[in-house]
Amino acid sequence: MLSAQCSMLLTIISFLLVLTVLVLVHELGHFLTAKFFGVKVEEFGFGFPPRAWGKKIGETIYSLNWLPIGGFVKLYGEDEAGGGSIKISNPKLQISQKDAKRAFFAQPVWKRFVIVFAGVFMNFALATVLLTYLVGAQGIPAAGKDVVVAEVVHNTPAEKAGLRQGDIVLQVDNQKLASPDQLISYTKTHQGKQISLVVKTKDNNVKTIFVTPRVHYPANQGAMGIAVGSNVVVRRFAWYLWPYVGLREALSQSWLILAGLGQLLAQLFTKGQIPQGLAGPVGIAQITGQFVQMGANATLSLVALLSLNLAILNVLPIPALDGGRLFFIVYEAIFRRKISPKYEGYAHAIGMAFLLALIALITLHDIIRIATGGSILPK
């Protein structure tokens, strides 16, 4: 019981630390670029209001908030970015010309674009740096040239012939094999005919066996009754190639994330189902605890993946996210006019409501899965 409690505590602490890193890196992008361009930063907050604690240093309030699922940077004049004015609650207060020039809405389009995009860039940069390190520390797993028997079904021609899991198939009928697909294709064209396989066993013995692929067989077994795949090799690179390979890995994984988001939306709207591999805050916390137990490199790879997910999600043109704000800025740049702040505000409110509802739905899915003993990671 004590061990389970310690594991849960480790999971919670690890998740909060990872979330803190991802949020701070993202918001630092907005914060630093705003400061660089001279825009007044009113608040740098971790989590979402209500505020739990805050301290004003200089002109900026640094705050901790009760909802620890994100963070924000509040820029002077940001909420009125489309209106070109600043609302003040006390009519006796005066806005100096200097402060008015430092408002977010007063900046040129390109500066506002850079400030908003900086959060996405920082998350992508963090992932690229981590992947660059991991490439150097442990290389990249890649498919090798060996054709490996991954599974042998009981009472099938393969098992009766003596094939075992882990065997490497070197040749089929004196033809050297270069890929699993080659063996599968050859087997399909020789159903009902005896073929010879040159096999290297786990103890490095080489032997020739004879097997007759079946003409009729269960759909999930194959003609011989085996599953084959390539061996996994670790590709290592010279140190000067690490940044290039790290960037390539970040771009490759980003593309996979985008494809996964497309499948998510398709399944969500066509079937009304949440994909099994999707996780919300609760699911991510569970995964984080499991990766922490695997070691430092596994944890860093997870942080890189989560940082890429955060970057991709934020750059999508969804109101209330950075991508939604970028959309309105790009619209202004193209059509030379700003969208009404009222309608922009409505769009962001609707976007936020949609995101919160989606998070709530995914969180409920996570809780049900955990309660029923399921896991988001493959076993």
C-alpha positions in Angstrom: 0.0 0.0 0.0 2.8 2.4 0.9 4.6 1.6 -2.3 1.5 2.4 -4.4 1.2 5.7 -2.5 4.8 6.6 -3.2 4.4 5.7 -6.8 1.3 8.0 -7.1 3.2 10.8 -5.3 6.1 10.4 -7.8 3.7 10.5 -10.7 2.1 13.7 -9.5 5.4 15.4 -8.7 6.9 14.3 -12.0 3.9 15.5 -14.0 3.9 18.9 -12.3 7.6 19.3 -13.0 7.3 18.4 -16.6 4.2 20.6 -17.0 6.1 23.5 -15.4 9.0 23.2 -17.7 6.8 23.0 -20.8 4.7 26.0 -19.8 7.6 28.2 -18.6 9.5 27.5 -21.9 6.4 28.4 -23.9 5.5 31.5 -22.0 9.1 32.6 -21.8 8.9 32.9 -25.6 6.1 35.4 -25.4 7.7 37.2 -22.4 11.2 37.6 -23.8 10.1 38.7 -27.2 7.6 41.2 -25.7 10.3 42.6 -23.5 12.8 42.7 -26.4 10.3 44.8 -28.5 9.5 47.1 -25.5 5.9 45.8 -25.0 4.7 46.2 -21.4 4.1 42.8 -19.7 1.5 43.1 -17.0 1.6 39.6 -15.7 3.5 36.3 -16.1 1.3 33.6 -14.7 1.7 29.8 -14.1 -1.7 28.1 -14.2 -5.0 29.8 -14.8 -6.9 32.1 -12.4 -8.1 32.4 -9.8 -4.7 33.6 -8.5 -3.2 31.8 -5.5 -0.2 34.1 -5.1 1.4 36.9 -6.9 4.3 39.4 -6.5 5.0 42.5 -8.5 8.6 43.0 -9.6 9.1 46.1 -11.6 6.0 46.6 -13.8 5.2 42.8 -14.1 3.2 40.6 -11.7 4.6 37.1 -11.4 1.7 34.8 -10.2 0.8 31.2 -9.3 -2.8 30.3 -10.0 -5.1 27.6 -8.8 -5.6 25.7 -12.1 -2.2 24.2 -12.8 -2.9 23.1 -16.4 -1.1 25.9 -18.3 0.1 29.4 -18.0 -0.2 32.8 -19.6 1.6 36.1 -20.2 -0.7 39.1 -20.1 0.5 41.9 -22.4 -0.6 45.5 -22.0 -3.3 46.2 -24.5 -3.5 42.6 -25.7 -7.2 42.2 -25.1 -8.0 45.3 -27.2 -5.6 44.3 -30.0 -8.3 44.6 -32.6 -9.7 47.8 -31.3 -6.7 50.1 -30.9 -7.7 51.3 -27.5 -7.2 50.6 -23.8 -10.0 50.3 -21.4 -9.5 51.6 -17.9 -11.8 51.0 -14.9 -11.0 54.2 -13.1 -11.7 57.3 -15.3 -9.3 59.4 -13.2 -6.4 57.4 -14.3 -4.5 58.7 -17.3 -2.7 56.6 -19.9 0.7 58.2 -20.7 1.8 58.5 -24.4 4.8 56.3 -23.5 2.6 53.5 -22.1 0.2 53.8 -25.1 3.1 53.2 -27.5 4.2 50.1 -25.4 0.7 48.5 -25.8 0.6 45.2 -27.7 -2.0 46.6 -30.2 0.2 49.5 -31.0 3.0 47.3 -32.4 3.4 46.6 -36.1 1.8 43.4 -37.5 5.2 41.6 -37.8 6.1 42.3 -34.2 2.8 41.0 -32.9 3.2 38.0 -35.1 6.7 37.3 -33.7 5.5 37.8 -30.1 2.6 35.3 -30.5 4.6 32.8 -32.5 7.5 32.8 -30.0 5.8 30.4 -27.6 5.3 27.8 -30.4 8.9 28.3 -31.5 10.3 27.8 -28.0 8.4 24.5 -27.5 9.7 23.3 -30.9 13.2 24.5 -30.0 13.1 22.7 -26.6 12.1 19.4 -28.4 14.8 19.8 -31.0 17.5 20.4 -28.3 16.4 17.3 -26.3 16.2 15.1 -29.5 19.7 16.4 -30.5 21.0 15.2 -27.1 19.2 11.9 -27.3 20.6 11.2 -30.8 24.1 11.6 -29.4 23.4 9.7 -26.2 21.6 6.7 -27.5 21.3 6.9 -31.3 18.1 6.3 -33.3 16.4 2.9 -33.5 16.1 1.8 -37.1 14.9 -1.2 -39.1 17.8 -3.6 -39.9 18.2 -6.0 -42.8 17.6 -9.3 -41.0 14.2 -11.0 -41.4 13.3 -12.1 -37.9 10.5 -14.5 -36.8 8.5 -12.4 -34.3 5.9 -15.1 -33.6 5.1 -18.7 -34.3 1.5 -19.9 -34.1 1.0 -23.2 -32.3 0.2 -26.3 -34.5 1.1 -24.7 -37.8 3.4 -25.7 -40.6 6.1 -23.4 -39.3 6.0 -24.8 -35.8 6.0 -28.4 -37.1 9.0 -27.6 -39.3 11.0 -26.3 -36.4 10.8 -22.5 -36.7 11.1 -20.7 -33.4 10.5 -17.1 -32.3 13.7 -15.1 -32.7 15.0 -17.2 -35.6 16.5 -15.2 -38.5 15.5 -16.4 -42.0 18.5 -15.9 -44.2 17.3 -17.5 -47.5 14.3 -19.0 -49.1 14.9 -21.6 -51.9 18.5 -20.3 -52.1 17.4 -16.7 -52.6 18.9 -14.3 -50.1 16.3 -12.3 -48.2 16.5 -8.5 -48.0 13.1 -7.8 -46.3 10.2 -9.4 -44.6 7.9 -8.4 -47.5 10.1 -10.5 -49.8 9.5 -13.6 -47.7 5.8 -12.9 -47.5 5.4 -12.4 -51.2 7.4 -15.6 -52.0 5.3 -17.6 -49.6 2.0 -16.5 -51.2 3.2 -17.6 -54.7 4.2 -21.0 -53.3 1.2 -22.1 -51.3 0.8 -25.8 -51.3 4.4 -26.3 -52.4 7.4 -27.2 -50.2 10.0 -24.5 -49.8 13.4 -24.5 -48.1 14.4 -21.9 -45.5 18.0 -21.3 -44.3 17.6 -20.2 -40.7 20.0 -18.9 -38.0 18.8 -19.7 -34.5 19.3 -17.7 -31.3 22.4 -19.7 -30.5 23.9 -18.8 -33.9 23.4 -22.3 -35.4 22.6 -22.3 -39.1 20.2 -24.9 -40.4 18.0 -25.7 -43.4 14.3 -26.6 -42.8 11.5 -27.5 -45.2 8.0 -26.2 -44.8 4.9 -26.3 -47.0 2.8 -23.1 -46.8 -0.9 -23.7 -46.5 -3.5 -22.9 -49.2 -6.3 -22.5 -46.7 -5.5 -20.9 -43.3 -7.1 -18.6 -40.7 -7.0 -14.9 -41.8 -4.8 -13.9 -38.8 -2.2 -16.6 -39.2 -0.6 -16.5 -42.6 0.3 -19.4 -44.9 3.1 -20.7 -42.7 1.7 -19.5 -39.4 4.4 -17.0 -38.5 4.7 -13.2 -38.1 8.0 -11.7 -39.4 9.6 -8.3 -39.1 13.0 -6.6 -39.3 15.5 -6.6 -36.5 16.1 -3.3 -34.8 19.5 -1.6 -35.0 20.8 1.6 -33.4 22.1 4.1 -35.8 24.7 6.5 -34.3 26.0 9.7 -35.8 29.1 11.8 -35.7 28.8 14.7 -33.2 28.7 17.4 -35.9 25.6 15.7 -37.4 23.6 15.7 -34.1 21.9 19.1 -34.6 20.8 18.1 -38.2 19.5 14.7 -37.1 17.8 16.2 -34.0 16.0 18.8 -36.2 15.1 16.1 -38.7 13.6 14.0 -35.9 11.7 17.0 -34.5 10.2 17.7 -38.0 9.4 14.0 -38.5 7.6 13.6 -35.2 5.8 16.9 -35.8 4.4 15.5 -39.0 3.3 12.3 -37.2 1.5 14.4 -34.6 -0.3 16.4 -37.2 -1.4 13.2 -38.9 -2.6 11.8 -35.5 -4.6 15.0 -34.9 -6.3 14.5 -38.3 -7.2 10.9 -37.4 -8.4 12.1 -34.0 -10.8 14.7 -35.5 -12.0 12.2 -38.1 -12.8 9.5 -35.5 -14.3 12.0 -33.1 -16.7 13.6 -35.5 -17.5 10.5 -37.7 -17.7 7.8 -35.0 -18.1 9.9 -31.8 -15.2 8.0 -30.2 -12.0 9.0 -28.5 -9.0 7.1 -30.0 -7.4 4.6 -27.5 -4.0 6.3 -27.7 -5.2 9.8 -26.8 -4.6 11.1 -23.3 -5.6 14.2 -21.4 -4.0 15.7 -18.3 -4.8 12.6 -16.2 -3.5 10.2 -18.8 -0.4 12.3 -19.4 0.3 12.3 -15.7 0.1 8.5 -15.7 2.4 8.2 -18.7 4.9 10.6 -17.1 5.1 8.5 -14.0 5.8 5.4 -16.1 8.5 7.1 -18.2 10.2 8.5 -15.1 10.6 4.9 -13.8 12.2 3.9 -17.1 15.1 6.4 -16.6 16.4 9.8 -17.6 16.6 9.3 -21.3 13.0 8.0 -21.5 11.8 11.0 -19.5 13.6 13.4 -21.8 12.1 11.7 -24.9 8.7 12.1 -23.4 9.3 15.8 -22.6 10.4 16.3 -26.2 7.3 14.6 -27.5 5.0 16.6 -25.2 6.7 19.8 -26.1 6.2 19.1 -29.8 2.5 18.3 -29.1 2.1 21.6 -27.3 3.8 23.5 -30.2 1.6 21.8 -32.9 -1.6 22.2 -30.9 -0.9 25.9 -30.3 -0.1 26.8 -33.9 -3.4 25.4 -35.2 -5.8 28.2 -36.1 -8.1 27.5 -33.2 -9.5 30.6 -31.4 -8.2 31.0 -27.8 -4.9 29.4 -28.8 -1.8 31.1 -30.3 -2.7 29.8 -33.7 -6.1 31.6 -33.5 -4.4 34.9 -32.6 -2.0 34.4 -35.4 -4.9 33.9 -37.8 -6.4 37.2 -36.9 -3.0 38.9 -37.2 -2.4 37.4 -40.7 -6.0 38.4 -41.7 -5.1 42.0 -40.7 -1.9 41.8 -42.7 -3.6 40.6 -45.9 -6.7 42.7 -45.9 -5.2 45.8 -44.2 -8.0 46.0 -41.6 -8.6 44.6 -38.2 -11.5 42.3 -37.2 -13.9 43.8 -34.7 -12.6 43.1 -31.2 -16.1 42.1 -30.2 -16.2 39.3 -32.8 -12.7 38.3 -32.1 -13.6 38.1 -28.4 -16.6 35.9 -29.3 -14.4 33.6 -31.4 -11.8 33.2 -28.6 -14.6 32.5 -26.0 -16.2 29.8 -28.2 -12.7 28.3 -28.9 -12.0 28.2 -25.2 -15.3 26.6 -24.4 -14.7 23.9 -27.1 -11.2 23.2 -25.7 -12.4 22.9 -22.1 -15.2 20.6 -23.1 -12.8 18.4 -25.1 -10.4 18.3 -22.2 -13.2 17.3 -19.9 -14.3 14.6 -22.2 -10.8 13.2 -22.6 -10.2 13.4 -18.9 -13.4 11.4 -18.2 -12.1 8.8 -20.7 -8.8 8.7 -18.9 -10.4 8.2 -15.5 -12.6 5.4 -16.8 -9.7 3.7 -18.5 -7.5 3.8 -15.4 -10.4 2.6 -13.2 -10.9 -0.4 -15.4 -7.2 -1.2 -15.3 -6.3 0.0 -18.8 -3.1 1.6 -19.9 -2.4 4.1 -22.7 1.0 2.5 -23.3 1.1 -0.7 -25.4 1.9 -3.8 -23.4 
